[in-house]
Amino acid sequence: MSTIAAISTPPGVGGIAVVRLSGTDAFTIAAKHLQLPHTGRDMGFSLFRHNDDVLDEVVVSLFHSPHSYTGEDVVEISCHGSLYVQQTLLQALLDSGARLAEPGEFTRRAFLNGKLNLSQAEAVADLIDSTNAAAHSLAVSQLRGGYAKELETLRQQLIDLTALLELELDFSDEDVEFADRSQLLSLVSQTSTRVNALRESFHMGNALKRGIPVAIIGRPNAGKSSLLNALLRDNRAIVSDIPGTTRDTIEETFVINGTPFRIIDTAGLRHSDDPIEFLGIQRTIETVVQADIILYVHDATQPFVQALDDLQELQDIRSFDGKHIFIVHNKIDLVPETLTATYRTFPISAKEGTGLDALTSALAKAAQTDLAQAPDVMLTNVRHYEALGHVEQALLHVAKGLADQLPADLIVIDLRDALHHLGTITGQVTSDEVLGTIFSRFCIGK
């Protein structure tokens, strides 16, 4: 396999930049330009020479196969962060026999060399992309193998079931049954339950990765866009006294105590003959369905019964079960009196910033309540979610086959199908196309 090289630090000027080499000729290529550390040492200082001139003073780190990130011989050169130094140093390595790494190729080699399974390799990309404490924690957990162990347990259960039935096939002429069908059905049911639980965890896992969805709803001119701007501390949405200014959803992310929230401003709830505004209102309803937290913004200068009527109408369309519903009394700077209701209420002034601390604290508390009920292992990857859906379908066919007392050879077909789809998650089953799609998400140098 060819030796690859790339700059592994972000583009731009900095104090230090790291250039990485990986492959069988990594040490040989590096030695053409610098003094490698003496035997028994893995790190040392050296001058990097290019065309007989000193390019930079660098620190060299050696990682001997298989004890490296990629499983190959790896050299990491820490140079000064000058763009000229970085590019010239990299070009010198390429001229000496290395090839420029493709996006994610270092991690792809780690997977191919058995240092990571595919789900852990994807967790590397999630770790790099994490922008908050919750997403970081999920990525680290997956990278350290908690999720992979769960999948391996499921895979072993399926292998054991398949082995029992295939053993019967070997003795089909003797009409031998190695496993009681009711026991097999029970095992399939247990495995299906665990697969289903993993798929159900995707909602919370994806929410922590992308942000817990919070829908801001209410009637026109209640101050929904003003609340969005106040929470973001930025003029993200246009604010106007003209009803119906917001006709589409506006989505932004902000973080409270390390937990990400994906806050969505929506079109005002009212009956309208304007076809564009009508579409916006339909999207509002869709957003309510998908949201975990709903902030109904009520104009405190208007009758409170409007809020209760709107919420009841939405409740009739879609149940609020499992959702946190907060009523936000906006414009209390105009009308100091506030009302109470069966929902949690928060008097605020989006214009003045009054009452926002109590609201954000309630959002954080609602998220922590949901997190306390979340499983230890959570699904965060759409590809994995879809693959487990195929596993679940295959197991349903297995259960039906067992219940209908189908021959073992027919049941094994569905078990192998379940194993195939489970293997696409961990990498036991792969294709160049799938790997290319996965690792194209990575930056060059990782």
Solvent accessible surface area in square Angstrom, and as a share of the most:
residue,aa,sasa,rsa
1,M,143,0.64
2,S,56,0.36
3,T,5,0.03
4,I,0,0.00
5,A,0,0.00
6,A,0,0.00
7,I,27,0.14
8,S,37,0.24
9,T,41,0.24
10,P,109,0.69
11,P,137,0.86
12,G,32,0.31
13,V,118,0.68
14,G,39,0.38
15,G,61,0.58
16,I,107,0.54
17,A,3,0.02
18,V,32,0.19
19,V,0,0.00
20,R,26,0.09
21,L,0,0.00
22,S,0,0.00
23,G,1,0.01
24,T,111,0.64
25,D,73,0.38
26,A,0,0.00
27,F,40,0.17
28,T,83,0.49
29,I,6,0.03
30,A,0,0.00
31,A,53,0.41
32,K,122,0.52
33,H,23,0.10
34,L,14,0.07
35,Q,122,0.54
36,L,37,0.18
37,P,19,0.12
38,H,120,0.53
39,T,147,0.85
40,G,81,0.78
41,R,127,0.46
42,D,80,0.42
43,M,114,0.51
44,G,11,0.11
45,F,133,0.56
46,S,5,0.03
47,L,63,0.31
48,F,0,0.00
49,R,119,0.43
50,H,41,0.18
51,N,118,0.61
52,D,136,0.70
53,D,95,0.49
54,V,74,0.42
55,L,33,0.16
56,D,16,0.08
57,E,91,0.41
58,V,1,0.01
59,V,61,0.35
60,V,0,0.00
61,S,12,0.08
62,L,12,0.06
63,F,79,0.33
64,H,89,0.40
65,S,57,0.37
66,P,77,0.49
67,H,144,0.64
68,S,11,0.07
69,Y,68,0.26
70,T,0,0.00
71,G,10,0.10
72,E,24,0.11
73,D,32,0.16
74,V,4,0.02
75,V,0,0.00
76,E,39,0.17
77,I,1,0.00
78,S,29,0.19
79,C,1,0.01
80,H,93,0.42
81,G,2,0.02
82,S,44,0.28
83,L,88,0.44
84,Y,152,0.58
85,V,17,0.10
86,Q,5,0.02
87,Q,103,0.46
88,T,22,0.13
89,L,0,0.00
90,L,16,0.08
91,Q,90,0.40
92,A,1,0.01
93,L,0,0.00
94,L,39,0.20
95,D,100,0.52
96,S,21,0.14
97,G,56,0.54
98,A,10,0.08
99,R,91,0.33
100,L,86,0.43
101,A,2,0.01
102,E,100,0.45
103,P,58,0.37
104,G,0,0.00
105,E,19,0.08
106,F,0,0.00
107,T,0,0.00
108,R,55,0.20
109,R,5,0.02
110,A,0,0.00
111,F,24,0.10
112,L,93,0.46
113,N,66,0.34
114,G,64,0.61
115,K,84,0.36
116,L,28,0.14
117,N,39,0.20
118,L,0,0.00
119,S,0,0.00
120,Q,31,0.14
121,A,0,0.00
122,E,3,0.02
123,A,0,0.00
124,V,5,0.03
125,A,4,0.03
126,D,16,0.08
127,L,51,0.25
128,I,85,0.43
129,D,91,0.47
130,S,29,0.19
131,T,121,0.70
132,N,19,0.10
133,A,62,0.48
134,A,16,0.12
135,A,10,0.08
136,H,90,0.40
137,S,67,0.43
138,L,26,0.13
139,A,4,0.03
140,V,44,0.25
141,S,53,0.34
142,Q,10,0.05
143,L,46,0.23
144,R,192,0.70
145,G,4,0.04
146,G,30,0.29
147,Y,7,0.03
148,A,12,0.09
149,K,142,0.60
150,E,37,0.16
151,L,0,0.00
152,E,70,0.31
153,T,75,0.43
154,L,4,0.02
155,R,57,0.21
156,Q,82,0.36
157,Q,76,0.34
158,L,0,0.00
159,I,55,0.28
160,D,73,0.38
161,L,4,0.02
162,T,11,0.06
163,A,54,0.42
164,L,61,0.30
165,L,2,0.01
166,E,52,0.23
167,L,73,0.36
168,E,13,0.06
169,L,61,0.31
170,D,110,0.57
171,F,83,0.35
172,S,72,0.46
173,D,143,0.74
174,E,117,0.53
175,D,133,0.69
176,V,57,0.33
177,E,106,0.48
178,F,83,0.34
179,A,11,0.09
180,D,65,0.34
181,R,46,0.17
182,S,76,0.49
183,Q,120,0.53
184,L,2,0.01
185,L,63,0.31
186,S,51,0.33
187,L,81,0.40
188,V,2,0.01
189,S,62,0.40
190,Q,109,0.49
191,T,3,0.02
192,S,23,0.15
193,T,91,0.53
194,R,74,0.27
195,V,1,0.00
196,N,56,0.29
197,A,36,0.28
198,L,1,0.00
199,R,51,0.19
200,E,123,0.55
201,S,6,0.04
202,F,30,0.12
203,H,98,0.44
204,M,25,0.11
205,G,0,0.00
206,N,28,0.14
207,A,3,0.03
208,L,6,0.03
209,K,68,0.29
210,R,119,0.43
211,G,0,0.00
212,I,2,0.01
213,P,6,0.04
214,V,0,0.00
215,A,0,0.00
216,I,0,0.00
217,I,0,0.00
218,G,0,0.00
219,R,82,0.30
220,P,27,0.17
221,N,59,0.30
222,A,3,0.02
223,G,12,0.12
224,K,12,0.05
225,S,13,0.09
226,S,28,0.18
227,L,0,0.00
228,L,0,0.00
229,N,15,0.08
230,A,21,0.16
231,L,17,0.08
232,L,35,0.18
233,R,216,0.79
234,D,86,0.45
235,N,138,0.71
236,R,102,0.37
237,A,6,0.05
238,I,134,0.68
239,V,89,0.51
240,S,41,0.27
241,D,129,0.67
242,I,125,0.64
243,P,65,0.41
244,G,9,0.08
245,T,56,0.33
246,T,21,0.12
247,R,96,0.35
248,D,65,0.34
249,T,47,0.28
250,I,35,0.18
251,E,79,0.35
252,E,54,0.24
253,T,70,0.41
254,F,28,0.12
255,V,73,0.42
256,I,22,0.11
257,N,135,0.69
258,G,21,0.20
259,T,7,0.04
260,P,0,0.00
261,F,0,0.00
262,R,34,0.12
263,I,0,0.00
264,I,12,0.06
265,D,0,0.00
266,T,0,0.00
267,A,1,0.00
268,G,4,0.04
269,L,20,0.10
270,R,98,0.36
271,H,171,0.76
272,S,26,0.17
273,D,149,0.77
274,D,44,0.23
275,P,98,0.61
276,I,106,0.54
277,E,4,0.02
278,F,101,0.42
279,L,111,0.55
280,G,2,0.02
281,I,16,0.08
282,Q,72,0.32
283,R,121,0.44
284,T,0,0.00
285,I,35,0.18
286,E,98,0.44
287,T,11,0.07
288,V,3,0.02
289,V,49,0.28
290,Q,122,0.54
291,A,1,0.01
292,D,18,0.09
293,I,0,0.00
294,I,0,0.00
295,L,0,0.00
296,Y,2,0.01
297,V,1,0.00
298,H,7,0.03
299,D,20,0.10
300,A,15,0.12
301,T,58,0.34
302,Q,83,0.37
303,P,78,0.49
304,F,21,0.09
305,V,86,0.49
306,Q,45,0.20
307,A,0,0.00
308,L,68,0.34
309,D,77,0.40
310,D,12,0.06
311,L,0,0.00
312,Q,99,0.44
313,E,88,0.39
314,L,9,0.04
315,Q,69,0.31
316,D,107,0.55
317,I,93,0.47
318,R,127,0.46
319,S,55,0.35
320,F,15,0.06
321,D,123,0.64
322,G,78,0.75
323,K,39,0.17
324,H,42,0.19
325,I,19,0.10
326,F,6,0.02
327,I,0,0.00
328,V,0,0.00
329,H,3,0.02
330,N,5,0.03
331,K,51,0.22
332,I,29,0.15
333,D,65,0.34
334,L,119,0.59
335,V,46,0.26
336,P,102,0.64
337,E,126,0.56
338,T,59,0.34
339,L,94,0.47
340,T,120,0.70
341,A,36,0.28
342,T,133,0.77
343,Y,59,0.22
344,R,128,0.47
345,T,37,0.22
346,F,14,0.06
347,P,59,0.37
348,I,0,0.00
349,S,2,0.01
350,A,11,0.09
351,K,171,0.73
352,E,112,0.50
353,G,36,0.35
354,T,69,0.40
355,G,27,0.26
356,L,25,0.12
357,D,112,0.58
358,A,58,0.45
359,L,0,0.00
360,T,32,0.19
361,S,70,0.45
362,A,6,0.04
363,L,0,0.00
364,A,11,0.09
365,K,138,0.59
366,A,7,0.05
367,A,0,0.00
368,Q,94,0.42
369,T,61,0.35
370,D,28,0.15
371,L,45,0.22
372,A,89,0.69
373,Q,143,0.64
374,A,24,0.18
375,P,58,0.36
376,D,140,0.73
377,V,30,0.17
378,M,23,0.10
379,L,1,0.00
380,T,10,0.06
381,N,11,0.06
382,V,87,0.50
383,R,60,0.22
384,H,0,0.00
385,Y,68,0.26
386,E,99,0.44
387,A,7,0.06
388,L,0,0.00
389,G,13,0.12
390,H,95,0.42
391,V,0,0.00
392,E,31,0.14
393,Q,97,0.43
394,A,3,0.02
395,L,0,0.00
396,L,97,0.48
397,H,93,0.41
398,V,1,0.00
399,A,28,0.22
400,K,130,0.55
401,G,2,0.02
402,L,6,0.03
403,A,66,0.51
404,D,76,0.39
405,Q,147,0.65
406,L,75,0.37
407,P,76,0.48
408,A,11,0.08
409,D,68,0.35
410,L,84,0.42
411,I,2,0.01
412,V,1,0.01
413,I,103,0.52
414,D,36,0.18
415,L,1,0.01
416,R,129,0.47
417,D,59,0.30
418,A,0,0.00
419,L,33,0.17
420,H,83,0.37
421,H,39,0.18
422,L,1,0.00
423,G,1,0.01
424,T,29,0.17
425,I,0,0.00
426,T,10,0.06
427,G,14,0.14
428,Q,89,0.40
429,V,50,0.29
430,T,59,0.34
431,S,52,0.33
432,D,114,0.59
433,E,143,0.64
434,V,57,0.32
435,L,7,0.03
436,G,30,0.29
437,T,90,0.52
438,I,8,0.04
439,F,4,0.02
440,S,72,0.47
441,R,114,0.42
442,F,10,0.04
443,C,71,0.42
444,I,81,0.41
445,G,1,0.01
446,K,47,0.20
